[in-house]
Amino acid sequence: MNKMIEIMKDHSSHRKFDVNYELPEQDLQLIIECAKQASTYINGQFYSIIIVKDKEKRAQMVNSNPLNSHILNSSVFLLFIMDLNRSNKIFQHHHTSHDFSDNIDHLFLGSVDTALSCANAINAVESLGLGCVVVGGVRYHVDEIIDLFKLPTLTYPLFGLSIGKPIDTPVIKPRLSNDTMIFTDEYKDYSYDLISDYDLILSKNQLSESWSDSIKNYFNNDSLKEITRKGLDKQKLL
């Protein structure tokens, strides 16, 4: 099997890292180069990456995210930012303006580009024999992140990536069956039984008490919705 395919098929999230391991600068730059070569709509590159080496800043982030101690204990933390500020500079240069909050497509634009960049970074990290974990919770502390990293308007912190030498061996979680998410030529509906089957697979392997409950709880969490709405409004993106 092709090595890259093998790496992607064996992906799992690592949350415990060797605190004494230092990521070589050349490896970090390789990861960044790969992240930058991700596919991007109209070559817009609607994202920025902040390399967070400062232990004090990372400690402050852990203080807000106590369940994510790996932010501090990893070798380096990458903060992925949806970035339309750069696009705004183009309008300013041409002495015109644009309301970036008037079209929901702008959010798709930035979010997709940022996610593709992070996916490339993950593949690069794992190709180097290292481990990582995506930290989506940073966007629920948006005010603190904006202040801590001096983010201008028209930017938004979407997620981070803790990178290091893993000292844990997480189980590779099985994914949903193809019948629920892979279709040919058209979408084909399916019964809830397939979701129940997936719940059962995860619970039997002690990987999740109830996957479907966790999905339901996420969508019912109004406080998270409000944090995101206020954050986007503050950054003039909504």
Helices and strands as residue ranges (DSSP letters): H 3-9, H 25-36, G 41-43, E 47-52, H 55-64, H 70-73, E 76-83, H 85-93, H 105-127, E 131-135, G 136-141, H 142-149, E 155-164, H 178-181, H 193-204, H 211-219, H 222-234
